[in-house]
Amino acid sequence: MKDRKLAIIGCGNLGLSILKGLLEGQTMPPAHITTTRRNTESLAHFKAQGVHVTSDNVQAVRDSDVILIAVKPYNIRSILEEIKEALAPSRHILVSAVTGVTIREIQEVVQGTLPIFRVMPNTAADVKESVTCICQENAQPTHVEVVDHLFSRIGTAIHIDEHLMEASTILGACGIAYVMRFIRAMIQGGIQIGFDTKTANAIVNQTVLGAARLLIERKAHPEHEIDKVTTPKGCTIVGLNEMEHNGFSSSLIKGIVASFEKIEKK
Ligand SMILES: NC(=O)c1ccc[n+]([C@@H]2O[C@H](COP(=O)([O-])OP(=O)(O)OC[C@H]3O[C@@H](n4cnc5c(N)ncnc54)[C@H](OP(=O)(O)O)[C@@H]3O)[C@@H](O)[C@H]2O)c1
C-alpha cells in the first residue's frame, strides 16, 4: 500500500476516522492521500500535514489508485456519475463504505471490469481498532491484498458475503453506539455507588477493554469468563440476574433486531 495512492471521497466522520488511523499508523506518506469534500475548511489541519485536500473528485481519482467513497447514500450516485470517466479498471480499485448501496447498484453506473469492494468499518478506525467487514466483485488476489492491508492497518478486516453487509452495519458500525450506551450506563451505576465521574470512567473503560481482550486473546466464550467471576450466592450473580429480570440481554437483542429491520426497510 505504501506505493499506492489513496483518495477518500467524502471525508466526513468516517472518512476522517480512517484518515487519522492511517496517518497515525504511518500506513502511507500523507502526500499519497487525497481527501475531498465540498467544504474543505475543516480539513486544513490535514493539509498542513501534507495530505492533499480538494473539492475536485475527478482530480482526486486521477491522482490515486484506491478510491474510497465515504459519502451518505444519497450522494453516491451523483459522485459515481461524476468520476466514472476517470476510473480505469487497469489501475483503480473502487471501495465503497456507503451503507445500503450494493455492488450491483454501483456497477449500474460504473460499468466494466473495475474491481469494486464494499466495506463496513466503524469509527474506531480513528484509534486503529475498527472492525471492517469486506466483500468484493471483479477483484484479483492483489486487489484483495491491497484492501485487506489498508483496513488491517486501522483494525481487523473480516471477509463476509455481500448479503450480510447490512447485518455487519448493525453489529459493527452501529455496534459502537450500543457499546457506548452500555459503557455510559455502567459509569452512571459507578457514580451511584460512590465514584466520581473521572474514576468511574477510568474503571469502566479499562474493564470493557480488558473483557474484550480476554475474549480475543484467549479465544474464550463470554459465559466461560462470567462463570469465573460468579461465586455461588455472590454479588455478581445477584446483580447479573437482576439485570436479566429487567430484560438486559433481551433488550439488547431486540434493539439489534429493530435496527436491522429498519436498515432492511430502506
Ligand atoms: N459514521 C460511521 O460510523 C459509519 C460507519 C460505517 C459506514 N458509514 C457510512 O459511511 C458514509 C459516510 O458516513 P459519515 O458518518 O462519515 O457521513 P458524513 O460525516 O456526513 O460524511 C460524508 C461527507 O461527504 C461529503 N460530501 C458530500 N457530498 C460530497 C461531494 N459531492 N463530494 C465530496 N464530498 C462530499 C460531506 O462534506 P461536504 O458537505 O463538505 O461535501 C461529508 O463530509 C455513510 O454512507 C455511512 O452510512 C458510516
The ligand as an SDF file (V2000), in Angstrom:
LIG
                    3D

 48 52  0  0  0  0  0  0  0  0999 V2000
  -20.0590    7.0700   10.7340 N   0  0  0  0  0  0  0  0  0  0  0  0
  -19.9440    5.7510   10.8420 C   0  0  0  0  0  0  0  0  0  0  0  0
  -19.7200    5.1940   11.9140 O   0  0  0  0  0  0  0  0  0  0  0  0
  -20.0480    4.8820    9.6280 C   0  0  0  0  0  0  0  0  0  0  0  0
  -19.5910    3.5770    9.7050 C   0  0  0  0  0  0  0  0  0  0  0  0
  -19.6500    2.7740    8.5580 C   0  0  0  0  0  0  0  0  0  0  0  0
  -20.1730    3.2850    7.3800 C   0  0  0  0  0  0  0  0  0  0  0  0
  -20.6440    4.5620    7.3550 N   0  0  0  0  0  0  0  0  0  0  0  0
  -21.1720    5.0890    6.0870 C   0  0  0  0  0  0  0  0  0  0  0  0
  -20.2010    5.9840    5.5840 O   0  0  0  0  0  0  0  0  0  0  0  0
  -20.8570    7.0320    4.8840 C   0  0  0  0  0  0  0  0  0  0  0  0
  -20.4340    8.3720    5.4580 C   0  0  0  0  0  0  0  0  0  0  0  0
  -20.8920    8.4880    6.7930 O   0  0  0  0  0  0  0  0  0  0  0  0
  -20.4100    9.6640    7.7210 P   0  0  0  0  0  0  0  0  0  0  0  0
  -20.9910    9.4320    9.0500 O   0  0  0  0  0  0  0  0  0  0  0  0
  -18.9310    9.8240    7.6010 O   0  0  0  0  0  0  0  0  0  0  0  0
  -21.1370   10.8990    6.9940 O   0  0  0  0  0  0  0  0  0  0  0  0
  -20.6930   12.4270    6.9650 P   0  0  0  0  0  0  0  0  0  0  0  0
  -19.9960   12.7880    8.2210 O   0  0  0  0  0  0  0  0  0  0  0  0
  -21.8720   13.2020    6.5240 O   0  0  0  0  0  0  0  0  0  0  0  0
  -19.5810   12.4600    5.8080 O   0  0  0  0  0  0  0  0  0  0  0  0
  -19.8850   12.4900    4.4490 C   0  0  0  0  0  0  0  0  0  0  0  0
  -19.0280   13.5650    3.8100 C   0  0  0  0  0  0  0  0  0  0  0  0
  -19.2770   13.5670    2.4180 O   0  0  0  0  0  0  0  0  0  0  0  0
  -19.0150   14.8850    1.9800 C   0  0  0  0  0  0  0  0  0  0  0  0
  -19.6370   15.0550    0.6600 N   0  0  0  0  0  0  0  0  0  0  0  0
  -20.9540   15.1590    0.3560 C   0  0  0  0  0  0  0  0  0  0  0  0
  -21.1030   15.3360   -0.9720 N   0  0  0  0  0  0  0  0  0  0  0  0
  -19.8570   15.3470   -1.5000 C   0  0  0  0  0  0  0  0  0  0  0  0
  -19.3570   15.5020   -2.8110 C   0  0  0  0  0  0  0  0  0  0  0  0
  -20.1710   15.7020   -3.8730 N   0  0  0  0  0  0  0  0  0  0  0  0
  -18.0260   15.4270   -2.9990 N   0  0  0  0  0  0  0  0  0  0  0  0
  -17.1830   15.2360   -1.9770 C   0  0  0  0  0  0  0  0  0  0  0  0
  -17.5920   15.0980   -0.6970 N   0  0  0  0  0  0  0  0  0  0  0  0
  -18.9160   15.1550   -0.4720 C   0  0  0  0  0  0  0  0  0  0  0  0
  -19.5960   15.7720    3.0590 C   0  0  0  0  0  0  0  0  0  0  0  0
  -18.8930   17.0040    3.2010 O   0  0  0  0  0  0  0  0  0  0  0  0
  -19.3720   18.3370    2.4210 P   0  0  0  0  0  0  0  0  0  0  0  0
  -20.7900   18.5520    2.7900 O   0  0  0  0  0  0  0  0  0  0  0  0
  -18.4070   19.3680    2.8950 O   0  0  0  0  0  0  0  0  0  0  0  0
  -19.1950   17.9890    0.9840 O   0  0  0  0  0  0  0  0  0  0  0  0
  -19.3170   14.9510    4.3230 C   0  0  0  0  0  0  0  0  0  0  0  0
  -18.1760   15.4190    4.9960 O   0  0  0  0  0  0  0  0  0  0  0  0
  -22.3540    6.7940    5.0080 C   0  0  0  0  0  0  0  0  0  0  0  0
  -22.8230    6.1250    3.8580 O   0  0  0  0  0  0  0  0  0  0  0  0
  -22.4470    5.9120    6.2280 C   0  0  0  0  0  0  0  0  0  0  0  0
  -23.5780    5.1180    6.2100 O   0  0  0  0  0  0  0  0  0  0  0  0
  -20.5510    5.3770    8.4330 C   0  0  0  0  0  0  0  0  0  0  0  0
  1  2  1  0
  2  3  2  0
  2  4  1  0
  4  5  1  0
  4 48  2  0
  5  6  2  0
  6  7  1  0
  7  8  2  0
  8  9  1  0
  8 48  1  0
  9 10  1  0
  9 46  1  0
 10 11  1  0
 11 12  1  0
 11 44  1  0
 12 13  1  0
 13 14  1  0
 14 15  2  0
 14 16  1  0
 14 17  1  0
 17 18  1  0
 18 19  2  0
 18 20  1  0
 18 21  1  0
 21 22  1  0
 22 23  1  0
 23 24  1  0
 23 42  1  0
 24 25  1  0
 25 26  1  0
 25 36  1  0
 26 27  1  0
 26 35  1  0
 27 28  2  0
 28 29  1  0
 29 30  1  0
 29 35  2  0
 30 31  1  0
 30 32  2  0
 32 33  1  0
 33 34  2  0
 34 35  1  0
 36 37  1  0
 36 42  1  0
 37 38  1  0
 38 39  2  0
 38 40  1  0
 38 41  1  0
 42 43  1  0
 44 45  1  0
 44 46  1  0
 46 47  1  0
M  CHG  2   8   1  16  -1
M  END
$$$$
